Amino acid sequence: MTHPAPAVTETRPAPRRASLGWSVLALLAALPVSGVSIFRAIPVEWPLIVVQLLSFTPWLVLPAALALVLAVVGRRLWVIITTAALLAVQLFWLFPLDAGKPEAIPAGTATVPLKVMSLNSEYGEADAASVVEMVRSNGIQLLAIQEHTQGLEDHLTSEGLDELLPNRISAPNDDASGGAVYSVFPLEAVGLLPDTPFRMDVTRVLITDPGVGSTAALNLTNVHALPPVDERIDQWRSDVDKVARQGSRSGNQLLMGDYNATYDHSEFRAMLDTALSRQETRTGQQEGRKLVDVGTASGARFSPTWPMEGLPLPGVVLDHMVTSPGIGSSDYAVHKVRGSDHAAIMATLSVPAG
């Protein structure tokens, strides 16, 4: 007697269940990215917790990329499209096409090179020997320090900073409000930004290029905005606006220091956008020009400046050098400094002569 072989039963639901599982994981990974992205996309005055979350926007590219990988494994087209679009948005914000760029300098225009550096010294605790060696090895000609104290000033002097940068305008203080500017070139105190808890001195720097004899004047603002914490968030917004007002003034502007803000804060981007528009309203110049965040323009959005010590948090870029669009820049770099929770930022600027 012949017995028929049992029919082979195909089991197809398993792959479908697996596909659904990967797609669900993709959506779960994308959910927090989507939430923060909404806050990033809408430029309004968000409450404190949102402002602080927005500081970490560059790192959203990692869970967004993970969500896309999971979506591809899950093979559901609408999930793939959704996560791909979300990743594209993160990449646009990470390397923004709408960021300010230095303007091309007209042919025949003389420029004066200037190597600059900024450091928040964390209550003067930055190691003075490290700072002086960094100035020496990088040929720094203009140094701005925030949270400058008398103790740090004395240590910098004993380590030989005055020999490298003999010109100084200093207002040390132990409560984080102090500041100092050191320079190879002559300095002239212009004033202070008004109504800011931390000092923000404006200093005129007279730059010369000994090789060709060109000279240029630069207005340096030593920026130290109040951090956006508790009820001080309104003061933080006011501080950033004060910097924008200074940036709208005529002449070569360098607004350098600790903004306690990132490019992902609408307040910071508005400063870059509106400072020049204020000037254009007064002078009738063509609109569309922006101040230049040198770090963003050089693609350094993943070069954090804080925190350099303490809790292992994802780093964010709180320190910036912002220039008038007519000032060129190159060699932007971020360097950790022993003793400070902020990194030093430095670059070479090309300041139009005249």
Secondary structure, 3 states (H helix, E strand, C coil): CCCCCCCCCCCCHHHHHHHHHHHHHHHHHHHHHHHHHHHHHCCCCCCHHHHHHHCCHHHHHHHHHHHHHHHHHHCCHHHHHHHHHHHHHHHHHHCCCCCCCCCCCCCCCCEEEEEEEEEECCCCCCCHHHHHHHHHHHCCCEEEEECCCHHHHHHHHHCCHHHHCCEEEEECCCCCCCEEEEECCCEEEEEECCCCCCCCEEEEEEEEECCCCEEEEEEEEEEECCCCCHHHHHHHHHHHHHHHHHHCCCCCEEEEEECCCCCCCHHHHHHHHHHHHHHHHHHCCCCCCCCEEHHHHCCCCCCCCECCCCCCCCCECCEEEEECCCCEEEEEEEECCCCCCCCEEEEEEEEECC
